Amino acid sequence: SLKIKNDTKLYSFSLANGFTSYILGDSICKGHIKGLDDKISKYVPETKGTLYENTSIKDLINMSAGDSEVIGKKGVSSMKWAFEVVQNKTTSKKFLESISGKSVSDKIFNFNNFLPDLVSRAIDVASPGGLKNAYQQFANKSGTSSEMFFLIDKNGWPMTHGWLFADREDFLRLSIQIYKDWNSDSCLGKYFKDLESNKINISKNSDYSGFFYFNLKNKSRNVQ
């Protein structure tokens, strides 16, 4: 594109979800988060009294949190919520307050923009230096060449469902690092292989796990 230069900052859309998964795995490997079976309320107490209170991190990253009645398929439009957050019309905490007392519905696949932000909040709380420092370590390891940044809402909660900014070459560097660690024998490699072994089927051609789509036709992995 003539309009996009090598140093143009682009926003990530759902590509950032895969980066969130990477940082989550790294946080588990470093002991900041115990594991995927932990309840989200252990790290984000604002979820207590909501349908997310007893939801595992694993269900969150599989988009199977039982929240289809409140956001996405039957609830508030996930896209509408995402744009209202970035326009400072609402916040993640306000959304949690609005669903207080709601019950968990069937834990079917329900892709929405709130869950990556909720997981990012858990990382932000649990990791020394917060999500910013976790991203800095990821960037250093990946060899990124310029500044990256993500947006936060009025309460300081990360908005990583689509609002991570970097240039196109640094997005590629981050993705290459995921590929390298995925295929390694490291703790992160085990984390990714466990995700892959516990995929959930969501359609004739796709499985999903840990904020990644898996294409059944050509066996490729797709971040989202």
N, C-alpha and C positions, 0 to 999 in steps of 0.2 A: 504494500500500500504506500502511496506517495504521502499520505497524511501521517502514517505511523513510522517513526524513526526508531533506531535501535535503543535510544534512551527514553522513549515515550513511556510514561507510566500507564499501564493498562489495569483495569480491575478484573478480578479473577473469575467472576461468576462462580459456579459451583466447583470449579477446579480446586478452590481452597479447601474443600471438604477432605480431599485426599491428603492435603498437607496437615490438616487437623488430626487426621487418623495417624499420620506419621509421628506427630508430636505427642499424641496420646500414647502410642507405643513406646516412644522414647521415655516418657514420664513413668510408664510402668517399669521399664527396664532399669531406670534409675531409682526406683522405689518411692517416687513421689505419690503415685497412685498405686494401690495394692494390686488391682486387677480388674478385668472386665465384668466380673460378677458383683463388684461393689455397687451399692445403691447410689444413685446420683445425689440423694439427700445428704449423704456423708460429706460431700464437698460443696453442695449448693443448698444450704438450709432453707432457702426461699421456696424450694419445691415441696416442703412439708405442708400437708393439708391439700395438696393437689394430686392429680392422677399420676404425676411423675414420682411421687415420694418413694415408692418401693420399686421403681423401675431401675433395672441394671444398666450400666454403661453399655453393655453388649447390645441390649435392646435398642438403646438410643442410636448407636452407630449402625445398626441394621435397619433403622427407620421402621421399627416394629414396636413402638412404645405404647400402643393402645390409645392413641390420641386422635384418631380419625374423626371423632365426634366434635372436636374443638378446633382443629386446624387441618387444612388440606381438603380431603375428599368430601366431608360433610360439614366441617366447621368453617371458621373464617378462612378466606382465601390466603394461602401461603404467600403468594406473590404480593397481594395487597398488604399483608402484614410486613413483609420485607421492605416495601417502599415506604410504609408509614414509619418504620424504625429509622430509616436513613433520613427521613424528612423531620425527625424529632417530634413526631406526633404520638409516639408510644415508645415503650421500652420492654425489654424482656421481663423485668420485674413486674411491670404493669400487666403484661399478658398472664404471668403466673397468678397474680392477684385475681384476675378476671375469671380464672378457671378453678378457683378454690372450691373444694367440695365436689368437683366433678369426678365421675367414676371412670375407671379404665374400661375401654371398649375392647373388642376383639383385637388381638395383637397381630394385625395384618400389616403388610408393607404399606407405608403411608409416607411417601417422600414429602418433606416439608423443610422450610428454611429455618425453623426455630431450633431443631435438635442440634445442628452443628454449633450454634451459638451457645446452647446449654452445655455441651461437652467442652467447648472452649472456655467457658466460665469455670468449669471444674478444674481444668488445667491451670487457669490463671490463679485460682485460689491455692491449689496444691503445690505448684512448682515454685521453688525459690526464684525470686525476681519476676514471677508471673509469666504470662504468655509471651510478653515482649521478649524476655530473656530466652525463653524456649525457642522462639523464632530466630533470635540472634544466633543461637548455637546451631540451629538447623542451617541457617544461611552461611555461617562460617564453614561448616562441614561441606556444604555444597559448592563453595567457592563463588558465591554470588559477587557481582562486581559493582553494585550500586545500592542505594537506599531502597528499602521496602517498608511499607507501613500498612496497618489495617485500621479500620474505623472502630470507634467505641460509641456506645450510646450515652445518654445524659447521665447515667449512673456509673459509667466507666466499664460496662460489660462489653466484651468483644463482640463485634459484628462480622464474624468470619464466614458467614454463609455465602458471601459473594463479594465482600468489600476488602479484599487484600489487593494491594497495589504493588506492581513490580514491572520491570521491562520484560519484553518477550524472551530475551536470552536468559534472564534470571529465572523466569518460570520454567524454562527448559532445564536449567541447572538443578533446580529443586526436584524436578521430575526424574532426572537421571539419577539423583542421589537415592530417591525412593526405589528405583529399579535396582540399583547396586545393593542396597541393604535388603531388599526383598529376596534377592538371590544369594545372600550371604549366609554363613552359619552362625551369625551373631544373634544376640537376644532379639534384636529388631527383625531379623530374618525369621526367627521362630514365631514372633508376633504376626507377621504377615502370612506365613504359611498356615498358622492356626485360623486366621480369618478365612483363608482360601478353603480350608478343610471344613469350615462350618458355614458355608454359603447357604442362603435361603433362596428358593426358586420364586421368581416374581412374574415370569412370563414364559412363553414357549421358547424364547431365544435368550433369556437373561436370568442370571443369578445376581445376588447382591450380598455384600458383607463389608462391614467396616468403612462405609462411605465409598465403596468401590462397586461399580458394575462389572460383571463378568459375562462376556459375550459367549454364548454356548456354541454358536456356529463356527467361529474361528478361534475360540479359546482365548481371546484377547481380554485384557483388563482395561477398564475405563474409569477414570476418576470422576465422581460426582456426588 
